[in-house]
Amino acid sequence: MEASSEPAITFHYRFIFPDHTERAFTVRLDPATLAWIPPASPAPLPAWTRLSFQQCPNCPLREAESPQCPAAVSVVELISAFKQSLSIERVTVVVETPERQHAKQTSLQEGISSLLGIHMVTSGCPVMAKLKPMVRFHLPFSTIDETRYRVLSMYLLGQYLRSLKGQPADWPLKQLAEFYREVQTVNNHFFKRLTKVDIEDASLNAIVRLDAGANVIEFELDRHLLNELEQLFQPYF
């Protein structure tokens, strides 16, 4: 699919440290495909971005067609910027989305985790791509409850759209749990990839946070979770 002629969707992240120094990042996405748009002058690609370097076992890509891991390529600048940073550092993160501004005083690892999530989903990683609808309506620093609701809403809308096209729909959510196990595999092996890089723990623990969220979603996809959410929908019955 050709790139859209519409303006790119942009997410601006500012990390403001107690000494008033700042680090800023802008993520640009194609509005039609939600594909990550690389910077005009990309940084040199280090060896750890090679596809074969700790490649995920569920990755369908082949090195002949994709020499680099798309997710790794998309986060080179971010990993480099925080390579000497510790996860527990306090920081104010200001996020500007197309619709509004968010701000939170938090740990550095939480701020990086939120930004990493955008990159990994939109990078071209074929496993993570199914989460693109959530990126379009990005909610920084979402709670577990918010994430559960957004995931279920996204997935069920996707199944409804499949049914409109005459395709099988997974209304029992069986494939959603399977998909999140695939996401966990990617997170775990991306963590292993980064452990081979000479960095402090900020980015490593950011990946751990992403994986913890995926683990909660996969673990709680049961009747107990649906019973909790059912209480919110009493007016529908």
HELIX and SHEET records of a PDB file:
HELIX    1   1 ALA A   47  THR A   49  5                                   3    
HELIX    2   2 PRO A   70  SER A   74  1                                   5    
HELIX    3   3 VAL A   76  ALA A   81  1                                   6    
HELIX    4   4 LEU A  108  THR A  122  1                                  15    
HELIX    5   5 MET A  128  LEU A  131  5                                   4    
HELIX    6   6 LYS A  132  ARG A  136  1                                   5    
HELIX    7   7 ILE A  144  LEU A  164  1                                  21    
HELIX    8   8 LYS A  174  THR A  195  1                                  22    
HELIX    9   9 ALA A  202  PHE A  219  1                                  18    
HELIX   10  10 ARG A  223  GLU A  230  1                                   8    
HELIX   11  11 GLN A  231  TYR A  236  5                                   6    
SHEET    1   A 4 GLU A  22  LEU A  29  0                                        
SHEET    2   A 4 ILE A   9  ILE A  16 -1                                        
SHEET    3   A 4 ARG A  90  GLU A  96 -1                                        
SHEET    4   A 4 GLN A 101  SER A 107 -1                                        
END                                                                             
